[in-house]
Amino acid sequence: MVRRVRVLLLTAALLLTGSVIWSAPASAVIGGAKSTYGPWAVRMLIDGQPTCTGTAVAPQWILTASHCFYEQAQPVADKRISFRVGNLDMRKGTTVRPLPGKRVGSAKADMMLVKVPKMKIPTARLATAGVRVGQTVRQYGWGATCTDDENACQSPVLKQSDLRVVRPDDRRCQGYTAPGGPDFCMEKVTGVPAGGDSGGPVMSIGAHGTETLLGVFNGSDRETVAQAGEVSQQLAWIRSVTRR
């Protein structure tokens, strides 16, 4: 069975290193490419260190992965969390912080909605229909560009990889997805997301501004397959929370 790998960068490891060494973004993702578009993409930090990726889905709401908010099974305090928004180079973005006590996790998927002060950035369109087997999708994130030391090769610029949706019962997806579950499975086309990409958007491919948010990335084997929570299955929950 394929071993399920969560891609959250361990904050404990970041604290041990004291800092993240920025890699050159030429080979962003693991085999992917540098992004030239992605205004709704958000970089999440804990104690000022990059950890995950997210998506602005409403002017005051960021959608990311629930597991990004835990260290050794304990929740991370709001005051330790920040987000960089508004620029493909996270070093040039604007910092926003969670409003205290205003994060809501899904009961059915690895997803978290976090309320922040109003952001002046475009928000992602939400998919109303599920992904299709054989569909090519695009994942975005600022995560690792290598597999040997993911803390040391986080990209400062947004990156992307293309993947293809496969059947949830595909043997390569064992331990990642199951028929009828909240996640869908993808195989590598141009790259595979890794540590630091957790919570990042998996989008449909189309003209800029026409893409829809299909999924929230939450795991990969760093080689051939990845998984994401399906947004259409959580659409009612997302809408109910972001109206608050």
C-alpha positions, -999 to +999 in steps of 0.1 A: +000+000+000+012+035-008+021+053+023+000+084+028+022+115+031+009+147+045+028+177+031+026+201+060+061+215+068+067+208+105+070+240+124+092+223+149+118+216+121+116+252+110+122+264+146+152+241+148+167+255+116+158+291+126+151+302+090+141+290+056+168+291+029+151+303-003+158+283-034+161+296-069+126+292-084+137+279-119+126+244-111+096+252-090+075+224-076+091+190-082+093+192-119+068+220-123+071+256-134+070+292-121+035+307-122+027+339-140-008+341-126-026+333-094-039+364-077-061+344-053-032+323-040-022+330-003+010+320+016+005+308+052+032+313+078+036+302+115+059+323+136+070+340+105+081+308+088+064+295+056+042+264+062+013+261+038-006+276+009-043+288+007-068+304-015-089+336-010-125+325-016-142+357-003-129+391+006-124+381+043-120+343+040-090+321+032-095+283+024-067+260+032-060+226+048-070+218+084-038+199+091-018+231+087-032+244+120-018+216+142+016+208+157+019+174+174-019+171+174-022+205+193-039+235+176-017+264+167-027+297+183-041+324+160-015+349+172+013+327+156-004+326+122-001+351+093-007+352+056+010+369+027-014+381+000-014+401-032+018+391-049+032+360-067+065+368-048+055+362-012+083+386-001+065+415-017+030+406-005+009+422+022+005+406+056-029+398+070-036+380+103-065+358+114-093+374+133-092+357+168-115+327+170-127+330+135-115+298+119-139+270+110-129+234+100-149+211+079-163+180+096-160+160+064-127+170+047-092+183+054-103+220+049-102+251+071-118+285+065-100+314+082-115+349+085-091+378+081-095+416+076-108+425+042-083+416+014-081+437-018-073+408-040-094+387-065-111+357-050-114+323-066-146+311-083-158+279-066-166+248-086-202+236-085-195+203-102-171+175-094-139+167-112-139+143-140-116+113-144-090+122-171-094+160-165-061+179-163-059+203-134-034+228-121-021+230-086-005+262-072+018+267-042+050+281-027+062+248-014+093+226-018+112+222-051+132+192-039+127+161-018+159+158+002+154+188+026+121+205+019+127+232+045+158+243+026+141+246-009+109+265-003+101+287-033+097+325-026+076+327-058+044+310-067+048+278-087+025+254-104+022+218-116-003+201-139-018+168-129-045+145-143-075+132-123-075+094-120-101+070-105-101+070-067-098+032-067-066+034-089-040+011-072-016+040-070-041+059-049-044+034-021-040+052+012-048+085-004-084+082-017-114+059-016-146+058-037-172+080-022-147+099+000-141+137+002-108+136-018-098+130-054-066+115-067-043+129-094-013+116-113+018+137-123+018+154-157+044+182-153+051+181-116+041+170-081+033+193-052+052+188-019+058+203+015+045+238+018+019+233-009-006+219+016-039+237+014-031+252-019-056+256-048-062+229-074-078+248-103-094+241-136-073+252-165-087+281-186-082+318-195-071+340-167-100+349-145-122+320-157-106+292-136-126+275-109-113+262-076-117+224-078-098+212-048-076+219-017-043+200-020-035+179+010-010+151+002+014+135-022+040+108-025+065+134-040+069+112-071+037+103-091+004+109-072-013+136-052-047+142-036-070+170-029-103+176-011-131+182-035-146+217-033-179+209-049-186+183-021-180+211+005-197+239-013-226+242+010-203+244+040-180+270+024-209+292+014-226+290+049-193+300+066-183+328+043-217+345+046-210+350+083 
